[in-house]
Amino acid sequence: MNDVKTEERKDGIELEYDLNEPPQKVWRAISIPELRENWLPSNALADPEATSITPGQEVRYRLRDNTPPFLESTVTFRIAPNATGGTSLRIIHELTDARFDRMTSAAANNNGPLALAA
């Protein structure tokens, strides 16, 4: 792993890695459940099956927090060959649970009824 770039997004985070391994090897690590289990265990997934797959390019999984409020998110792995013969791996983790929008839409001090309780 040579380079890591991080981009914060409103609803998640995006990471980009340049790996020395060829794309075929990285694809196997992110798409074959027995290999993926070593670094992304099934108990972190809302569903052990990928929600979408573009063979050799992208795979997406649904995740669920194991603590309340058990929010759900998606993690997308995108791979592409890089200039050095290795792989560019982009990991996009997005909070997709609709309950999160409701939790963040009203601040406690918005001069509404909740402000009086503070």
LUMTI-628038 format. One record per residue: residue number from 1; residue in one letter; z, y, x of N, C-alpha, C, CB in turn. Coordinates in Angstrom, 2 decimals. Each point is the difference from the previous one (the first is absolute). Last residue first. Glycine has a CB too. Example, Ala and Ser with C-alpha at 12.3 -4.5 7.8 and 13.67 -1.06 7.14 Angstrom:
<pts>
<i=2; aa=S; n_w=7.08; n_v=-2.25; n_u=12.85; ca_w=0.06; ca_v=1.19; ca_u=0.82; c_w=0.73; c_v=1.09; c_u=-0.77; cb_w=-2.15; cb_v=-0.63; cb_u=1.18>
<i=1; aa=A; n_w=2.08; n_v=-5.09; n_u=-0.89; ca_w=0.00; ca_v=1.19; ca_u=-0.89; c_w=0.00; c_v=1.20; c_u=0.90; cb_w=1.25; cb_v=-1.17; cb_u=-1.89>
</pts>
This chain:
<pts>
<i=118; aa=A; n_w=27.88; n_v=22.03; n_u=-33.66; ca_w=0.16; ca_v=0.01; ca_u=1.45; c_w=1.17; c_v=0.83; c_u=0.45; cb_w=-2.40; cb_v=-0.32; cb_u=0.20>
<i=117; aa=A; n_w=0.64; n_v=-0.22; n_u=-4.74; ca_w=0.89; ca_v=-1.07; ca_u=0.40; c_w=0.30; c_v=0.04; c_u=1.50; cb_w=-0.90; cb_v=-1.39; cb_u=-1.87>
<i=116; aa=L; n_w=-2.17; n_v=4.38; n_u=-0.21; ca_w=1.34; ca_v=0.31; ca_u=-0.46; c_w=1.00; c_v=-1.05; c_u=0.44; cb_w=-0.99; cb_v=1.17; cb_u=-1.95>
<i=115; aa=A; n_w=-3.64; n_v=-1.68; n_u=2.81; ca_w=0.58; ca_v=1.00; ca_u=0.89; c_w=1.42; c_v=0.33; c_u=-0.42; cb_w=-2.27; cb_v=0.94; cb_u=0.42>
<i=114; aa=L; n_w=-0.51; n_v=-3.83; n_u=-3.03; ca_w=0.58; ca_v=-0.66; ca_u=1.16; c_w=0.67; c_v=0.99; c_u=0.93; cb_w=-1.72; cb_v=-1.78; cb_u=-0.18>
<i=113; aa=P; n_w=-0.69; n_v=3.30; n_u=-3.72; ca_w=1.30; ca_v=-0.60; ca_u=-0.29; c_w=0.65; c_v=-0.67; c_u=1.20; cb_w=-0.79; cb_v=-0.33; cb_u=-2.30>
<i=112; aa=G; n_w=-2.73; n_v=3.82; n_u=3.80; ca_w=0.03; ca_v=-0.74; ca_u=-1.26; c_w=1.39; c_v=-0.58; c_u=-0.19; cb_w=-2.46; cb_v=-0.53; cb_u=0.17>
<i=111; aa=N; n_w=0.59; n_v=2.89; n_u=3.73; ca_w=0.56; ca_v=0.87; ca_u=-1.03; c_w=-0.04; c_v=-0.64; c_u=-1.37; cb_w=-0.70; cb_v=1.94; cb_u=1.33>
<i=110; aa=N; n_w=-0.34; n_v=-4.17; n_u=2.87; ca_w=-1.15; ca_v=0.69; ca_u=-0.61; c_w=0.41; c_v=0.90; c_u=-1.16; cb_w=-1.42; cb_v=-1.92; cb_u=0.69>
<i=109; aa=N; n_w=3.60; n_v=-1.33; n_u=2.86; ca_w=0.36; ca_v=1.41; ca_u=-0.15; c_w=-1.14; c_v=0.81; c_u=-0.62; cb_w=1.52; cb_v=-0.21; cb_u=1.97>
<i=108; aa=A; n_w=-1.88; n_v=-4.51; n_u=-1.07; ca_w=1.29; ca_v=0.13; ca_u=-0.68; c_w=0.38; c_v=1.46; c_u=-0.23; cb_w=0.71; cb_v=-2.15; cb_u=1.04>
<i=107; aa=A; n_w=-5.90; n_v=0.57; n_u=-0.84; ca_w=1.12; ca_v=0.13; ca_u=0.93; c_w=1.27; c_v=0.21; c_u=-0.79; cb_w=-1.50; cb_v=0.96; cb_u=1.77>
<i=106; aa=A; n_w=-3.23; n_v=-3.44; n_u=-3.14; ca_w=0.98; ca_v=1.01; ca_u=-0.40; c_w=1.15; c_v=0.00; c_u=0.99; cb_w=-0.63; cb_v=-0.26; cb_u=-2.43>
<i=105; aa=S; n_w=-3.16; n_v=-2.64; n_u=3.08; ca_w=-0.61; ca_v=1.11; ca_u=-0.71; c_w=0.99; c_v=1.08; c_u=-0.39; cb_w=-1.68; cb_v=-1.58; cb_u=-0.83>
<i=104; aa=T; n_w=2.36; n_v=-2.85; n_u=3.10; ca_w=-0.19; ca_v=1.16; ca_u=0.86; c_w=-0.53; c_v=1.22; c_u=-0.74; cb_w=-0.39; cb_v=-1.56; cb_u=1.85>
<i=103; aa=M; n_w=1.22; n_v=-2.73; n_u=-3.99; ca_w=1.22; ca_v=0.31; ca_u=0.75; c_w=-0.14; c_v=1.28; c_u=0.81; cb_w=0.50; cb_v=-2.43; cb_u=0.12>
<i=102; aa=R; n_w=-4.22; n_v=0.64; n_u=-2.56; ca_w=1.02; ca_v=0.53; ca_u=-0.91; c_w=1.26; c_v=0.42; c_u=0.75; cb_w=-0.91; cb_v=-1.45; cb_u=-1.82>
<i=101; aa=D; n_w=-2.52; n_v=-0.67; n_u=4.24; ca_w=-0.45; ca_v=1.32; ca_u=-0.45; c_w=1.03; c_v=0.63; c_u=-0.93; cb_w=-2.38; cb_v=-0.74; cb_u=0.22>
<i=100; aa=F; n_w=3.08; n_v=-3.69; n_u=1.21; ca_w=0.25; ca_v=0.94; ca_u=1.07; c_w=-0.41; c_v=1.41; c_u=-0.41; cb_w=-0.33; cb_v=-1.83; cb_u=1.68>
<i=99; aa=R; n_w=-0.58; n_v=-1.95; n_u=-4.47; ca_w=1.38; ca_v=0.50; ca_u=-0.13; c_w=0.32; c_v=1.01; c_u=1.08; cb_w=0.67; cb_v=-2.16; cb_u=-1.02>
<i=98; aa=A; n_w=-4.81; n_v=-0.27; n_u=0.96; ca_w=0.01; ca_v=1.17; ca_u=-0.88; c_w=1.41; c_v=0.57; c_u=-0.15; cb_w=-1.98; cb_v=-0.93; cb_u=-1.22>
<i=97; aa=D; n_w=0.01; n_v=-1.82; n_u=5.51; ca_w=0.85; ca_v=-0.21; ca_u=-1.17; c_w=0.07; c_v=1.29; c_u=-0.82; cb_w=1.34; cb_v=-1.75; cb_u=1.25>
<i=96; aa=T; n_w=-3.53; n_v=0.96; n_u=3.13; ca_w=-0.83; ca_v=0.00; ca_u=-1.21; c_w=0.81; c_v=-0.15; c_u=-1.28; cb_w=-1.81; cb_v=-0.95; cb_u=1.35>
<i=95; aa=L; n_w=1.82; n_v=2.29; n_u=4.27; ca_w=0.92; ca_v=-0.26; ca_u=-1.10; c_w=-0.79; c_v=0.14; c_u=-1.29; cb_w=2.02; cb_v=0.82; cb_u=1.33>
<i=94; aa=E; n_w=-4.07; n_v=-2.20; n_u=3.61; ca_w=0.09; ca_v=1.00; ca_u=-1.06; c_w=0.98; c_v=-0.43; c_u=-1.07; cb_w=-2.35; cb_v=0.68; cb_u=0.45>
<i=93; aa=H; n_w=0.20; n_v=-1.61; n_u=4.85; ca_w=1.09; ca_v=-0.42; ca_u=-0.88; c_w=0.23; c_v=1.10; c_u=-1.01; cb_w=1.07; cb_v=-1.43; cb_u=1.82>
<i=92; aa=I; n_w=-4.85; n_v=-0.40; n_u=2.04; ca_w=0.26; ca_v=1.06; ca_u=-0.98; c_w=1.03; c_v=-0.53; c_u=-0.97; cb_w=-2.35; cb_v=0.97; cb_u=0.23>
<i=91; aa=I; n_w=0.05; n_v=-2.02; n_u=4.91; ca_w=0.95; ca_v=-0.49; ca_u=-1.00; c_w=0.33; c_v=1.18; c_u=-0.90; cb_w=0.95; cb_v=-1.79; cb_u=1.56>
<i=90; aa=R; n_w=-4.95; n_v=0.19; n_u=2.27; ca_w=0.59; ca_v=1.09; ca_u=-0.78; c_w=0.87; c_v=-0.63; c_u=-1.08; cb_w=-1.98; cb_v=1.58; cb_u=0.45>
<i=89; aa=L; n_w=-0.49; n_v=-3.01; n_u=4.50; ca_w=0.74; ca_v=-0.46; ca_u=-1.18; c_w=0.63; c_v=1.20; c_u=-0.67; cb_w=0.46; cb_v=-2.26; cb_u=1.05>
<i=88; aa=S; n_w=-4.48; n_v=0.84; n_u=2.75; ca_w=0.71; ca_v=1.13; ca_u=-0.58; c_w=0.62; c_v=-0.51; c_u=-1.28; cb_w=-1.57; cb_v=1.75; cb_u=1.03>
<i=87; aa=T; n_w=0.01; n_v=-4.71; n_u=3.47; ca_w=0.03; ca_v=0.27; ca_u=-1.44; c_w=0.75; c_v=1.28; c_u=-0.29; cb_w=-0.11; cb_v=-2.44; cb_u=-0.46>
<i=86; aa=G; n_w=-2.82; n_v=0.58; n_u=5.02; ca_w=1.18; ca_v=-0.40; ca_u=-0.75; c_w=-0.15; c_v=0.37; c_u=-1.47; cb_w=1.41; cb_v=0.28; cb_u=2.05>
<i=85; aa=G; n_w=-4.49; n_v=0.89; n_u=1.47; ca_w=-0.12; ca_v=-1.42; ca_u=-0.32; c_w=1.19; c_v=-0.54; c_u=-0.74; cb_w=-1.40; cb_v=-0.24; cb_u=1.98>
<i=84; aa=T; n_w=0.62; n_v=4.90; n_u=-0.67; ca_w=0.36; ca_v=-0.81; ca_u=1.17; c_w=-0.12; c_v=-1.50; c_u=-0.25; cb_w=1.52; cb_v=1.83; cb_u=0.67>
<i=83; aa=A; n_w=-2.30; n_v=1.73; n_u=-4.02; ca_w=-0.95; ca_v=0.18; ca_u=1.10; c_w=0.28; c_v=-0.90; c_u=1.21; cb_w=-0.26; cb_v=2.34; cb_u=-0.77>
<i=82; aa=N; n_w=1.80; n_v=-4.02; n_u=-4.15; ca_w=0.11; ca_v=1.28; ca_u=0.70; c_w=-0.94; c_v=0.00; c_u=1.21; cb_w=2.40; cb_v=0.26; cb_u=-0.78>
<i=81; aa=P; n_w=-2.28; n_v=-2.86; n_u=-4.38; ca_w=-0.11; ca_v=-0.11; ca_u=1.46; c_w=0.18; c_v=1.38; c_u=0.62; cb_w=-1.56; cb_v=-2.00; cb_u=-0.21>
<i=80; aa=A; n_w=4.02; n_v=1.01; n_u=-4.37; ca_w=-1.37; ca_v=0.28; ca_u=0.45; c_w=-0.03; c_v=-0.18; c_u=1.50; cb_w=-0.44; cb_v=1.63; cb_u=-1.91>
<i=79; aa=I; n_w=3.89; n_v=-2.21; n_u=-2.93; ca_w=-0.33; ca_v=-0.24; ca_u=1.40; c_w=-1.46; c_v=0.33; c_u=0.25; cb_w=1.77; cb_v=-1.79; cb_u=0.14>
<i=78; aa=R; n_w=2.71; n_v=2.59; n_u=-3.81; ca_w=-1.44; ca_v=0.15; ca_u=0.25; c_w=-0.25; c_v=-0.23; c_u=1.48; cb_w=-0.27; cb_v=1.64; cb_u=-1.92>
<i=77; aa=F; n_w=4.29; n_v=-2.39; n_u=-2.14; ca_w=-0.33; ca_v=-0.18; ca_u=1.41; c_w=-1.51; c_v=0.08; c_u=0.13; cb_w=2.05; cb_v=-1.45; cb_u=0.42>
<i=76; aa=T; n_w=2.01; n_v=3.08; n_u=-4.15; ca_w=-1.39; ca_v=-0.35; ca_u=0.25; c_w=-0.21; c_v=-0.09; c_u=1.50; cb_w=-0.76; cb_v=1.12; cb_u=-2.13>
<i=75; aa=V; n_w=4.91; n_v=-1.14; n_u=-1.86; ca_w=-0.31; ca_v=0.16; ca_u=1.41; c_w=-1.41; c_v=-0.54; c_u=0.20; cb_w=2.46; cb_v=-0.21; cb_u=0.73>
<i=74; aa=T; n_w=0.86; n_v=2.16; n_u=-5.06; ca_w=-1.09; ca_v=-0.82; ca_u=0.51; c_w=-0.14; c_v=0.28; c_u=1.49; cb_w=-1.20; cb_v=-0.01; cb_u=-2.24>
<i=73; aa=S; n_w=5.54; n_v=0.15; n_u=-1.57; ca_w=-0.95; ca_v=0.76; ca_u=0.81; c_w=-1.14; c_v=-0.93; c_u=0.38; cb_w=1.82; cb_v=1.52; cb_u=0.90>
<i=72; aa=E; n_w=3.06; n_v=-0.99; n_u=-4.31; ca_w=-1.17; ca_v=-0.72; ca_u=0.50; c_w=-0.92; c_v=0.94; c_u=0.76; cb_w=0.17; cb_v=-1.60; cb_u=-1.92>
<i=71; aa=L; n_w=5.51; n_v=1.38; n_u=0.71; ca_w=-1.28; ca_v=0.69; ca_u=-0.08; c_w=-1.11; c_v=-0.85; c_u=0.59; cb_w=1.18; cb_v=2.20; cb_u=0.12>
<i=70; aa=F; n_w=3.91; n_v=-2.78; n_u=-1.30; ca_w=-1.06; ca_v=-0.99; ca_u=0.14; c_w=-1.40; c_v=0.63; c_u=-0.17; cb_w=1.60; cb_v=-1.75; cb_u=-0.86>
<i=69; aa=P; n_w=2.84; n_v=4.09; n_u=1.06; ca_w=-0.60; ca_v=-0.29; ca_u=-1.30; c_w=-1.23; c_v=-0.91; c_u=0.07; cb_w=0.84; cb_v=2.20; cb_u=-0.73>
<i=68; aa=P; n_w=2.67; n_v=-3.88; n_u=3.17; ca_w=-0.29; ca_v=0.91; ca_u=-1.11; c_w=-0.45; c_v=1.35; c_u=0.52; cb_w=1.68; cb_v=-1.19; cb_u=-1.43>
<i=67; aa=T; n_w=-2.72; n_v=-2.96; n_u=4.54; ca_w=1.22; ca_v=0.66; ca_u=-0.47; c_w=-0.38; c_v=0.96; c_u=-1.14; cb_w=1.09; cb_v=-0.20; cb_u=2.31>
<i=66; aa=N; n_w=-4.30; n_v=-2.30; n_u=0.22; ca_w=0.94; ca_v=-1.03; ca_u=-0.41; c_w=1.35; c_v=0.58; c_u=-0.41; cb_w=-1.15; cb_v=-1.59; cb_u=1.54>
<i=65; aa=D; n_w=-4.24; n_v=3.47; n_u=-1.78; ca_w=1.29; ca_v=0.13; ca_u=0.68; c_w=0.95; c_v=-1.07; c_u=-0.50; cb_w=-0.35; cb_v=2.48; cb_u=0.27>
<i=64; aa=R; n_w=-4.96; n_v=-3.16; n_u=-0.26; ca_w=1.09; ca_v=0.41; ca_u=-0.89; c_w=1.27; c_v=0.07; c_u=0.82; cb_w=-1.11; cb_v=-1.06; cb_u=-2.03>
<i=63; aa=L; n_w=-4.82; n_v=0.91; n_u=2.56; ca_w=1.35; ca_v=-0.20; ca_u=0.52; c_w=1.01; c_v=0.42; c_u=-1.06; cb_w=-0.79; cb_v=0.36; cb_u=2.37>
<i=62; aa=R; n_w=-4.76; n_v=-1.97; n_u=-1.94; ca_w=1.02; ca_v=0.75; ca_u=-0.74; c_w=1.36; c_v=-0.37; c_u=0.59; cb_w=-1.41; cb_v=0.07; cb_u=-2.13>
<i=61; aa=Y; n_w=-3.63; n_v=-0.10; n_u=4.70; ca_w=1.10; ca_v=-0.75; ca_u=-0.59; c_w=0.90; c_v=0.95; c_u=-0.79; cb_w=-0.09; cb_v=-1.70; cb_u=1.87>
<i=60; aa=R; n_w=-5.27; n_v=1.25; n_u=0.62; ca_w=1.06; ca_v=0.81; ca_u=-0.62; c_w=1.01; c_v=-0.90; c_u=-0.68; cb_w=-1.61; cb_v=1.92; cb_u=-0.34>
<i=59; aa=V; n_w=-2.77; n_v=-1.71; n_u=4.31; ca_w=0.81; ca_v=-0.82; ca_u=-0.90; c_w=1.15; c_v=0.87; c_u=-0.48; cb_w=-0.63; cb_v=-2.19; cb_u=1.20>
<i=58; aa=E; n_w=-4.52; n_v=2.51; n_u=1.72; ca_w=1.16; ca_v=0.58; ca_u=-0.66; c_w=0.70; c_v=-1.02; c_u=-0.88; cb_w=-1.11; cb_v=2.23; cb_u=0.04>
<i=57; aa=Q; n_w=-2.61; n_v=-3.29; n_u=3.19; ca_w=0.15; ca_v=1.45; ca_u=0.06; c_w=1.31; c_v=0.54; c_u=-0.56; cb_w=-2.43; cb_v=0.10; cb_u=-0.16>
<i=56; aa=G; n_w=0.66; n_v=-4.80; n_u=0.28; ca_w=-0.24; ca_v=0.53; ca_u=1.34; c_w=0.22; c_v=1.49; c_u=0.14; cb_w=-1.58; cb_v=-1.81; cb_u=0.27>
<i=55; aa=P; n_w=0.99; n_v=0.16; n_u=-5.20; ca_w=0.10; ca_v=-0.89; ca_u=1.16; c_w=-0.38; c_v=0.67; c_u=1.32; cb_w=-0.49; cb_v=-1.88; cb_u=-1.54>
<i=54; aa=T; n_w=2.71; n_v=3.94; n_u=-2.69; ca_w=-1.38; ca_v=0.16; ca_u=0.46; c_w=-0.03; c_v=-0.78; c_u=1.30; cb_w=-0.39; cb_v=2.33; cb_u=-1.12>
<i=53; aa=I; n_w=4.02; n_v=-2.30; n_u=-3.24; ca_w=-0.44; ca_v=-0.41; ca_u=1.33; c_w=-1.47; c_v=0.36; c_u=0.16; cb_w=1.70; cb_v=-1.89; cb_u=0.07>
<i=52; aa=S; n_w=3.16; n_v=2.67; n_u=-3.42; ca_w=-1.44; ca_v=0.16; ca_u=0.23; c_w=-0.31; c_v=-0.36; c_u=1.44; cb_w=-0.15; cb_v=1.80; cb_u=-1.75>
<i=51; aa=T; n_w=4.39; n_v=-2.70; n_u=-0.05; ca_w=-0.54; ca_v=0.58; ca_u=-1.23; c_w=-1.49; c_v=0.29; c_u=0.13; cb_w=2.24; cb_v=0.98; cb_u=-0.49>
<i=50; aa=A; n_w=0.77; n_v=-5.00; n_u=2.96; ca_w=-0.56; ca_v=1.34; ca_u=0.19; c_w=-0.56; c_v=0.50; c_u=-1.32; cb_w=-0.54; cb_v=-0.51; cb_u=2.42>
<i=49; aa=E; n_w=4.60; n_v=-3.04; n_u=-2.37; ca_w=-1.45; ca_v=0.07; ca_u=0.12; c_w=-0.44; c_v=1.44; c_u=0.20; cb_w=-0.24; cb_v=-2.05; cb_u=-1.44>
<i=48; aa=P; n_w=4.83; n_v=0.88; n_u=0.67; ca_w=-0.42; ca_v=-0.51; ca_u=1.30; c_w=-1.51; c_v=0.02; c_u=0.23; cb_w=2.00; cb_v=-1.42; cb_u=-0.07>
<i=47; aa=D; n_w=1.13; n_v=4.86; n_u=-2.81; ca_w=-0.85; ca_v=-1.14; ca_u=-0.29; c_w=-0.50; c_v=-0.52; c_u=1.34; cb_w=-0.71; cb_v=0.91; cb_u=-2.30>
<i=46; aa=A; n_w=3.78; n_v=2.43; n_u=2.43; ca_w=0.15; ca_v=-0.17; ca_u=-1.45; c_w=-0.79; c_v=-1.22; c_u=-0.46; cb_w=0.33; cb_v=2.49; cb_u=-0.30>
<i=45; aa=L; n_w=1.72; n_v=-1.97; n_u=5.37; ca_w=-1.16; ca_v=0.21; ca_u=-0.85; c_w=0.36; c_v=-0.16; c_u=-1.47; cb_w=-1.48; cb_v=-0.81; cb_u=1.85>
<i=44; aa=A; n_w=4.38; n_v=-0.01; n_u=1.92; ca_w=-0.21; ca_v=1.45; ca_u=-0.09; c_w=-1.14; c_v=0.33; c_u=-0.95; cb_w=0.85; cb_v=0.25; cb_u=2.34>
<i=43; aa=N; n_w=0.30; n_v=-4.77; n_u=-1.23; ca_w=1.07; ca_v=0.57; ca_u=-0.83; c_w=-0.06; c_v=1.53; c_u=-0.07; cb_w=1.41; cb_v=-1.96; cb_u=0.61>
<i=42; aa=S; n_w=-4.45; n_v=-0.64; n_u=2.15; ca_w=-0.31; ca_v=-0.06; ca_u=-1.42; c_w=1.08; c_v=0.61; c_u=-0.87; cb_w=-1.30; cb_v=-2.04; cb_u=0.46>
<i=41; aa=P; n_w=0.59; n_v=3.71; n_u=4.69; ca_w=0.45; ca_v=-1.17; ca_u=-0.74; c_w=-0.29; c_v=0.10; c_u=-1.50; cb_w=1.78; cb_v=-0.30; cb_u=1.71>
<i=40; aa=L; n_w=-3.73; n_v=2.24; n_u=2.92; ca_w=0.09; ca_v=0.54; ca_u=-1.35; c_w=0.39; c_v=-1.16; c_u=-0.92; cb_w=-1.74; cb_v=1.83; cb_u=0.45>
<i=39; aa=W; n_w=1.43; n_v=-2.74; n_u=4.12; ca_w=0.33; ca_v=1.42; ca_u=0.11; c_w=0.02; c_v=0.72; c_u=-1.35; cb_w=-1.00; cb_v=-0.05; cb_u=2.25>
<i=38; aa=N; n_w=0.20; n_v=-4.75; n_u=-1.71; ca_w=0.78; ca_v=0.32; ca_u=1.21; c_w=0.42; c_v=1.45; c_u=0.08; cb_w=-1.22; cb_v=-1.80; cb_u=1.14>
<i=37; aa=E; n_w=-1.74; n_v=-0.01; n_u=-4.59; ca_w=1.43; ca_v=-0.24; ca_u=-0.26; c_w=0.87; c_v=0.36; c_u=1.21; cb_w=-0.65; cb_v=-1.82; cb_u=-1.58>
<i=36; aa=R; n_w=-4.19; n_v=1.70; n_u=1.69; ca_w=0.56; ca_v=1.25; ca_u=-0.49; c_w=1.52; c_v=-0.09; c_u=-0.19; cb_w=-2.18; cb_v=0.48; cb_u=-1.13>
<i=35; aa=L; n_w=-0.23; n_v=-4.40; n_u=2.22; ca_w=0.08; ca_v=0.91; ca_u=1.16; c_w=0.62; c_v=1.33; c_u=-0.40; cb_w=-2.03; cb_v=-1.10; cb_u=1.00>
<i=34; aa=E; n_w=1.32; n_v=-2.11; n_u=-4.36; ca_w=0.89; ca_v=-0.62; ca_u=0.98; c_w=0.16; c_v=0.89; c_u=1.24; cb_w=-0.69; cb_v=-2.27; cb_u=-0.83>
<i=33; aa=P; n_w=-2.39; n_v=3.62; n_u=-2.71; ca_w=1.43; ca_v=0.09; ca_u=-0.34; c_w=0.94; c_v=-0.57; c_u=1.06; cb_w=-0.70; cb_v=-0.12; cb_u=-2.35>
<i=32; aa=I; n_w=-4.07; n_v=2.43; n_u=3.24; ca_w=0.44; ca_v=-1.39; ca_u=-0.19; c_w=1.51; c_v=0.00; c_u=-0.23; cb_w=-1.90; cb_v=-0.90; cb_u=1.47>
<i=31; aa=S; n_w=-0.38; n_v=5.06; n_u=-0.58; ca_w=-0.51; ca_v=-0.60; ca_u=-1.24; c_w=0.43; c_v=-1.44; c_u=-0.25; cb_w=-1.89; cb_v=1.49; cb_u=0.27>
<i=30; aa=I; n_w=2.88; n_v=1.50; n_u=3.64; ca_w=0.36; ca_v=0.75; ca_u=-1.20; c_w=-0.40; c_v=-0.69; c_u=-1.30; cb_w=-0.23; cb_v=2.04; cb_u=1.34>
<i=29; aa=A; n_w=-0.65; n_v=-3.94; n_u=3.05; ca_w=1.43; ca_v=0.33; ca_u=-0.04; c_w=0.41; c_v=0.74; c_u=-1.27; cb_w=-0.04; cb_v=0.10; cb_u=2.47>
<i=28; aa=R; n_w=-4.58; n_v=-1.13; n_u=-1.57; ca_w=0.77; ca_v=-1.22; ca_u=-0.28; c_w=1.48; c_v=0.31; c_u=-0.16; cb_w=-1.68; cb_v=-1.34; cb_u=1.29>
<i=27; aa=W; n_w=-1.12; n_v=4.84; n_u=0.08; ca_w=-0.24; ca_v=-0.35; ca_u=-1.40; c_w=0.79; c_v=-1.25; c_u=-0.39; cb_w=-2.28; cb_v=1.02; cb_u=0.15>
<i=26; aa=V; n_w=2.29; n_v=0.29; n_u=4.35; ca_w=0.85; ca_v=0.89; ca_u=-0.80; c_w=-0.17; c_v=-0.34; c_u=-1.49; cb_w=-0.19; cb_v=1.84; cb_u=1.75>
<i=25; aa=K; n_w=-2.61; n_v=-4.09; n_u=1.20; ca_w=1.38; ca_v=-0.44; ca_u=0.21; c_w=0.97; c_v=0.84; c_u=-0.83; cb_w=-0.59; cb_v=-0.77; cb_u=2.32>
<i=24; aa=Q; n_w=-4.00; n_v=1.94; n_u=-2.29; ca_w=0.17; ca_v=-1.30; ca_u=-0.66; c_w=1.45; c_v=-0.48; c_u=0.11; cb_w=-2.41; cb_v=-0.56; cb_u=0.51>
<i=23; aa=P; n_w=1.02; n_v=4.63; n_u=1.78; ca_w=0.21; ca_v=0.12; ca_u=-1.44; c_w=0.24; c_v=-1.34; c_u=-0.71; cb_w=-1.42; cb_v=2.01; cb_u=0.09>
<i=22; aa=P; n_w=2.79; n_v=-1.62; n_u=5.12; ca_w=-1.23; ca_v=0.15; ca_u=-0.78; c_w=0.29; c_v=0.04; c_u=-1.50; cb_w=-1.26; cb_v=-1.19; cb_u=1.81>
<i=21; aa=E; n_w=4.90; n_v=3.00; n_u=1.89; ca_w=-0.53; ca_v=-1.26; ca_u=-0.54; c_w=-1.26; c_v=0.24; c_u=-0.81; cb_w=2.32; cb_v=-0.94; cb_u=-0.06>
<i=20; aa=N; n_w=0.55; n_v=4.38; n_u=2.03; ca_w=-0.88; ca_v=-0.61; ca_u=0.99; c_w=-0.67; c_v=-1.28; c_u=-0.51; cb_w=1.46; cb_v=0.97; cb_u=1.76>
<i=19; aa=L; n_w=0.13; n_v=3.52; n_u=-4.72; ca_w=0.50; ca_v=-1.27; ca_u=0.53; c_w=-1.03; c_v=-0.57; c_u=0.97; cb_w=1.32; cb_v=-0.44; cb_u=-2.12>
<i=18; aa=D; n_w=0.25; n_v=5.28; n_u=-0.45; ca_w=-1.09; ca_v=-0.61; ca_u=0.74; c_w=0.58; c_v=-1.23; c_u=0.68; cb_w=-1.22; cb_v=2.24; cb_u=0.37>
<i=17; aa=Y; n_w=2.90; n_v=0.57; n_u=-5.01; ca_w=0.25; ca_v=-0.64; ca_u=1.29; c_w=-1.31; c_v=-0.44; c_u=0.62; cb_w=2.26; cb_v=-0.76; cb_u=-0.78>
<i=16; aa=E; n_w=0.08; n_v=4.13; n_u=-3.40; ca_w=-1.21; ca_v=-0.56; ca_u=0.60; c_w=0.34; c_v=-0.50; c_u=1.40; cb_w=-1.48; cb_v=1.57; cb_u=-1.36>
<i=15; aa=L; n_w=3.88; n_v=-0.04; n_u=-3.80; ca_w=0.14; ca_v=-0.27; ca_u=1.42; c_w=-1.31; c_v=-0.56; c_u=0.52; cb_w=2.48; cb_v=-0.42; cb_u=-0.23>
<i=14; aa=E; n_w=-0.18; n_v=3.25; n_u=-4.29; ca_w=-1.17; ca_v=-0.68; ca_u=0.56; c_w=0.18; c_v=-0.12; c_u=1.50; cb_w=-1.50; cb_v=0.87; cb_u=-1.86>
<i=13; aa=I; n_w=4.61; n_v=-0.03; n_u=-3.06; ca_w=-0.21; ca_v=0.22; ca_u=1.43; c_w=-1.22; c_v=-0.80; c_u=0.45; cb_w=2.49; cb_v=0.40; cb_u=0.37>
<i=12; aa=G; n_w=-0.56; n_v=1.84; n_u=-5.39; ca_w=0.14; ca_v=-1.11; ca_u=0.93; c_w=-0.23; c_v=0.42; c_u=1.43; cb_w=-0.73; cb_v=-1.52; cb_u=-1.79>
<i=11; aa=D; n_w=0.18; n_v=4.33; n_u=-2.18; ca_w=0.53; ca_v=-1.18; ca_u=-0.65; c_w=0.15; c_v=-1.19; c_u=0.95; cb_w=-1.04; cb_v=0.80; cb_u=-2.08>
<i=10; aa=K; n_w=-0.49; n_v=3.53; n_u=3.59; ca_w=0.92; ca_v=0.35; ca_u=-1.07; c_w=0.69; c_v=-1.23; c_u=-0.58; cb_w=-1.44; cb_v=1.97; cb_u=-0.53>
<i=9; aa=R; n_w=-0.08; n_v=-2.37; n_u=5.55; ca_w=-0.71; ca_v=0.32; ca_u=-1.23; c_w=1.03; c_v=0.32; c_u=-1.05; cb_w=-1.97; cb_v=-1.48; cb_u=0.61>
<i=8; aa=E; n_w=1.46; n_v=1.14; n_u=5.14; ca_w=0.83; ca_v=-0.06; ca_u=-1.19; c_w=-0.83; c_v=0.46; c_u=-1.18; cb_w=2.10; cb_v=0.40; cb_u=1.34>
<i=7; aa=E; n_w=-3.51; n_v=-2.77; n_u=3.43; ca_w=-0.31; ca_v=1.10; ca_u=-0.90; c_w=0.88; c_v=-0.16; c_u=-1.22; cb_w=-2.40; cb_v=0.18; cb_u=0.83>
<i=6; aa=T; n_w=1.82; n_v=-2.09; n_u=4.64; ca_w=0.70; ca_v=-0.02; ca_u=-1.27; c_w=-0.39; c_v=1.22; c_u=-0.81; cb_w=1.92; cb_v=-1.27; cb_u=1.02>
<i=5; aa=K; n_w=-3.57; n_v=-2.08; n_u=3.46; ca_w=-0.12; ca_v=1.28; ca_u=-0.67; c_w=0.68; c_v=-0.13; c_u=-1.34; cb_w=-2.17; cb_v=0.57; cb_u=1.18>
<i=4; aa=V; n_w=1.90; n_v=-3.29; n_u=3.86; ca_w=0.50; ca_v=0.02; ca_u=-1.36; c_w=-0.14; c_v=1.42; c_u=-0.52; cb_w=1.63; cb_v=-1.91; cb_u=0.45>
<i=3; aa=D; n_w=-3.57; n_v=-1.61; n_u=3.81; ca_w=0.15; ca_v=1.32; ca_u=-0.57; c_w=0.51; c_v=-0.12; c_u=-1.43; cb_w=-1.84; cb_v=0.89; cb_u=1.47>
<i=2; aa=N; n_w=1.33; n_v=-4.80; n_u=1.48; ca_w=-0.13; ca_v=1.14; ca_u=0.89; c_w=0.42; c_v=1.31; c_u=-0.63; cb_w=-1.81; cb_v=-1.20; cb_u=1.09>
<i=1; aa=M; n_w=2.53; n_v=-4.45; n_u=-1.26; ca_w=0.00; ca_v=1.15; ca_u=-0.84; c_w=0.00; c_v=1.22; c_u=0.90; cb_w=1.20; cb_v=-1.23; cb_u=-1.87>
</pts>
